[in-house]
């Protein structure tokens, strides 16, 4: 009788808000001797519509991006959009229902501005921030029935449904939600918690703070834009507080 070798699956994924600290977290995870990260950040496998339009999903194309010969205890990758891209949740569960997931959530107002700043910098959006957020509902229609990858400044910050989606598929002991502002100010402590969550030894990691390059800002959030975004996000922020037991009053200051 022929015996088939059990395929090695990925153990964890880091997702979360775009412009929300995942680059720094990816950097730190690569420094832990028991963790093997993908060959690069943002593999964009589970949000790839081309991959999942096939009758047979070639997970080998995904897993070949990891060096299993390194004999690390666990392996993972970081692609922020997985929390936002609706089909990703089901696809991740189908791939490995036992996977652990870490999501970083940032103040949706500052996240939206940072997102626009990046797209403006890349010349992907020529609208002002003020126009972009007020015209978003019409602009994102061009990508229907899918979500819009560029103009979704507000939509990506409506976290409550994104959180609930993953909670429907995965038990709480496989999910870790991190507030970006806390991670940014207390990285060593949060990393200790992350390593414990992933089941690796925190004491094998030597912390040295990573400074991620910050883009030059092309403008600033005006008082009017801030008030507009607060009105758009206020209800959803309170839902996030209810679901996660967080205090997000700083997001509405």
C-alpha positions in Angstrom: 0.0 0.0 0.0 1.4 3.4 -1.0 1.7 5.9 1.9 1.2 9.6 1.1 3.3 12.1 2.9 1.1 14.6 4.8 1.4 18.1 3.3 3.0 20.7 5.5 0.5 23.6 5.9 1.0 27.2 7.1 0.4 27.7 10.8 -0.5 31.3 11.0 -1.4 34.5 9.1 -1.0 38.1 9.9 -3.7 40.3 8.5 -5.3 43.6 9.4 -5.6 47.1 8.2 -3.5 48.4 5.4 -1.1 51.0 6.8 -1.6 49.4 10.3 1.8 48.1 11.5 1.9 44.8 9.7 5.3 45.6 8.1 6.9 46.1 11.5 5.3 43.0 12.8 6.5 41.0 9.8 10.0 42.3 10.5 9.9 41.2 14.2 8.5 37.7 13.4 11.3 37.1 11.0 13.8 37.7 13.9 12.4 35.0 16.0 14.5 31.8 15.6 11.4 29.5 15.9 9.4 31.2 13.2 9.7 30.8 9.5 8.1 33.6 7.4 7.3 33.5 3.7 10.0 34.5 1.2 8.4 38.0 1.1 5.6 40.0 2.8 2.2 40.1 1.2 1.8 36.9 -0.8 -1.7 37.8 -1.8 -2.8 34.2 -2.2 -6.2 34.1 -0.5 -7.3 37.3 -2.2 -6.2 36.2 -5.6 -9.4 35.7 -7.7 -7.4 34.1 -10.5 -6.1 31.4 -8.2 -9.6 30.6 -6.9 -11.4 30.6 -10.2 -9.8 27.2 -10.9 -11.6 24.0 -10.1 -8.5 22.7 -8.3 -6.6 25.1 -6.0 -2.9 24.6 -6.3 -1.8 25.2 -2.7 1.7 24.0 -3.6 2.2 27.4 -5.4 1.5 29.0 -2.0 3.5 26.6 0.2 6.5 26.7 -2.1 7.0 30.3 -0.9 8.1 28.9 2.5 11.4 27.3 3.3 10.3 24.2 5.2 13.8 22.8 5.1 14.8 25.4 7.7 13.0 23.2 10.2 11.3 26.1 12.1 8.6 25.3 14.7 5.9 27.3 12.9 5.5 29.1 9.5 3.4 32.1 8.5 2.9 35.1 6.3 1.5 38.6 6.5 -1.0 40.0 3.9 -3.1 42.9 5.4 -6.0 42.7 2.9 -7.1 39.2 4.1 -9.3 40.8 6.8 -11.0 43.1 4.3 -11.3 40.8 1.2 -14.6 39.0 1.9 -13.8 35.7 0.2 -10.4 35.3 2.0 -12.0 34.2 5.2 -13.7 31.2 3.7 -10.7 30.3 1.6 -8.3 30.4 4.6 -10.7 28.2 6.6 -10.9 25.7 3.7 -7.1 25.6 3.6 -6.5 25.1 7.3 -9.4 25.4 9.8 -6.8 25.1 12.6 -4.7 28.1 11.5 -4.1 31.0 13.9 -4.8 34.6 12.8 -3.5 37.9 14.0 -5.2 41.1 13.0 -4.0 44.6 13.7 -6.7 47.4 13.7 -5.8 51.0 13.4 -7.8 54.2 14.1 -10.0 54.1 10.9 -9.7 57.9 10.4 -5.9 58.0 10.4 -5.8 54.7 8.5 -8.0 56.2 5.7 -5.7 59.2 5.4 -2.6 57.1 5.4 -4.1 54.9 2.7 -5.0 57.9 0.5 -1.6 59.4 1.0 0.0 56.2 -0.2 -2.3 56.0 -3.3 -1.8 59.7 -4.1 2.0 59.2 -3.7 1.8 56.3 -6.2 -0.4 58.3 -8.6 -3.1 55.7 -8.2 -5.5 58.4 -7.1 -5.4 62.0 -8.2 -8.4 63.2 -6.1 -7.9 65.2 -3.0 -8.5 63.4 0.3 -11.6 65.5 0.9 -13.1 64.6 -2.5 -12.0 60.9 -2.3 -13.8 60.2 0.9 -17.0 62.0 0.0 -17.2 60.4 -3.4 -16.1 56.9 -2.3 -19.5 55.2 -2.5 -19.7 56.0 -6.2 -16.1 55.4 -7.1 -15.9 51.9 -5.5 -18.9 50.7 -7.6 -16.6 50.2 -10.6 -15.1 47.1 -9.0 -18.4 45.4 -8.2 -19.2 42.6 -7.4 -15.7 42.7 -5.8 -14.4 45.2 -3.4 -12.2 48.1 -4.5 -8.5 47.8 -3.8 -7.6 51.4 -4.1 -10.5 53.8 -3.4 -11.8 51.9 -0.3 -10.6 54.5 2.3 -13.7 54.4 4.4 -14.9 50.9 3.5 -11.7 49.2 4.8 -12.1 51.0 8.2 -15.6 49.5 8.9 -14.1 46.8 11.0 -17.1 45.3 12.9 -18.3 43.1 9.9 -14.8 42.1 9.1 -14.2 40.9 12.7 -17.6 39.1 12.9 -16.8 37.3 9.6 -13.7 35.7 11.0 -15.4 35.0 14.4 -18.1 33.0 12.5 -15.4 30.7 11.0 -12.7 30.5 13.7 -12.9 30.0 17.5 -11.6 32.7 19.7 -8.5 30.8 20.7 -7.3 31.0 17.1 -7.9 34.7 16.8 -5.8 37.6 18.1 -6.8 41.2 17.5 -4.3 44.0 18.3 -4.9 47.7 18.5 -2.3 49.4 16.4 -1.9 52.3 18.7 -1.0 50.0 21.6 1.4 48.0 19.4 3.0 51.2 18.3 3.7 52.4 21.8 4.4 49.1 23.6 5.8 46.8 20.9 8.0 44.6 23.2 5.0 43.7 25.5 2.7 43.0 22.5 5.3 40.9 20.8 5.6 38.8 24.0 1.8 38.2 23.9 2.0 37.3 20.2 4.8 34.8 20.7 2.8 33.1 23.5 -0.3 33.1 21.3 1.7 31.4 18.5 3.3 28.9 20.8 6.9 29.9 20.5 9.3 30.9 23.3 9.3 34.7 23.8 12.6 34.4 25.7 14.4 33.4 22.5 13.7 36.8 20.9 15.8 39.9 21.5 13.8 43.0 21.0 15.3 46.0 19.0 12.7 48.5 18.0 12.2 48.8 14.3 11.5 52.2 12.8 9.4 51.8 9.6 9.9 54.5 6.9 7.1 57.0 7.0 5.9 58.6 3.8 5.9 62.3 3.4 2.4 63.6 3.9 0.9 65.5 0.9 -1.7 67.2 3.1 -3.3 67.0 6.5 -6.7 66.0 7.7 -8.8 69.1 7.9 -11.2 69.7 10.8 -14.2 69.3 8.4 -12.8 66.0 7.0 -12.1 64.7 10.5 -15.7 65.5 11.6 -17.1 63.9 8.4 -15.1 60.7 9.1 -16.1 60.6 12.7 -19.7 60.7 11.7 -19.1 57.8 9.2 -17.2 55.7 11.7 -18.7 56.4 15.1 -21.3 53.7 15.1 -18.9 51.0 13.7 -16.3 52.0 16.3 -18.8 51.4 19.1 -19.6 48.0 17.6 -15.9 47.1 17.6 -15.7 48.1 21.3 -18.6 45.7 22.0 -17.2 42.8 20.0 -13.6 43.0 21.3 -14.1 44.6 24.7 -11.8 47.5 23.7 -11.9 51.1 24.6 -11.6 53.0 21.3 -12.5 56.5 22.6 -9.1 57.7 21.3 -10.3 56.9 17.8 -13.0 59.5 18.1 -11.0 62.4 19.6 
